[in-house]
Amino acid sequence: MMNETLLELKDIHKSFGKNHIHKGISLTLQKGESLGLLGGSGTGKSVLLRSIVGLERVDRGEILFHGKRIDQLNEDELTPYRIKISYSFQTGALFDSIDVFENIAYPLFEHTHYSYSQIKDKVKEMLSLIDLPGKEELMPSDLSGGMQKRVGMARAMILNPEIVLYDEPTAGLDPANTLNVVSLMQRLKDKGLASIFVTHDIPAALMLCDRIVVLHEGRIVFNDTPIKFQNSNDPIVKKFNVSKD
Amino acid sequence: MRHELQVILNKKIERIREFFIFVGEIFSLFFQTINCTFSGKFYFDRLMEQIYHLGFGSTSITVVIGLTMGLVMTLNFGYGLTKFGGTLYVPAVISLSLAREMAPLFTSLLVAGRVGSGIAAEIGAMNVTQQVDAIRALGTSPVRVLVVPRFWALVLSLPLLSALSFAVGIIGGMIVCKTEFDIIPGFYFSKVFSTVKIHDYLSGIVKSAVFAGIITIFACYKGLSTKDGTKGVGASTTWVVVTASILILVTDFFISKIFLVIWN
């Protein structure tokens, strides 16, 4: 892991009506680093990811990518950053009216000038990476939940982003599918991809992440290595640390 | 008492504020649609796909409504005018009514029900399943990808559907004129062509294009702002059909007035 800051969040505040979700969140993500974001339900983990890619607007604070502020950009200005920071949705969010090939190829058709045969090869390569070779012609409705998530991850990965934001990629999956998704994330991490991993799956977070961040009541209460997370005596952190008990 | 009045007043002010925000968002979506059409990538294949779905897909119901309008109107006008010895005026009355009002209006109302609800349901379902968010997160614009092709597909298709409805209605009128009032087709068509002027056709075409814009912008707006899962999708479709139908009827009056002022 190189010591180069890719992403920096400074004093992020976000409210929905009277519900103050983030009360001053600051964190950084280094090149090649995997950061696990933990917290109870409703603590704004997904909102934080959505804010980073501009799907939600922050009320106060700054989001910087390679030192450039991106939280105030409009939709058109955000486009190049959304190519570099990709978002893997909790449900996969596949386009249900088109097949697996078109779903994965969508960013390539939109943002590159590759020929159709080049795109076909890249999709084939990506399907092999996610262990779903030959599934190009299936519709999203023909896939299991785990397969949909992996196709969603492939779509997020196809443009070789610098950062991937995973929103609960293992939620609702059986152990076999969880293992598939986690091993895919490990392979991508090994390729040097930086990521923020929102999850309730503590063993997966401990296995994959270089750093664990715990959100509680709108603030970061823990931000350190997995080892220190496991040895923490903080009562809030201990609640998440099932592996210690 | 004073406090209650204050609460009521505040609610009214809030509703007025929400109404103006809604109007602003509708206009914003319309201008974004126009802007996206003339700048950046244009999805020609999606436009063709939507013309097929929205336009060709509405052909059969257009034929049915056109033929029914022609048959029923001719029957009623025919018997009404016969009482006053005005049977020979039936082709003129029917053709003018169909060209200026009935064909564009009824076709648009029918399409508002079929297409408007379909667009709202499709985009609404995409919105609640995060597919619209995915379009944004992948660095593309939902307006460019979803709204622009639908908008232009219907703006191009609806005038053609209205023209089809008019043509079929005229044929329906001819059938009734021949069978019920002994008006021969030759006389019928000569009266139709001599009565209906170019501006009457133009009036119908412009109206249909405006109605198409109303249907798609309102349907796409509602689809993109759909919340609350499948319940929200259902509510959006109902809202679009009712709102678009009312707006079509109101707008029809104003466009008719404008055309009458211009051509008379």
Interface residues (C-beta under 8 A of the other chain):
Chain A: R50 V53 G54 L55 E75 D76 L78 T79 P80 R82 I83 S86 Y87 F89 T91 A93 L94 F95 D96 Y106 P107 E110 H111 R155
Chain B: K41 M126 T129 Q130 Q131 D133 A134 R136 A137 L138 G139 T140 S141
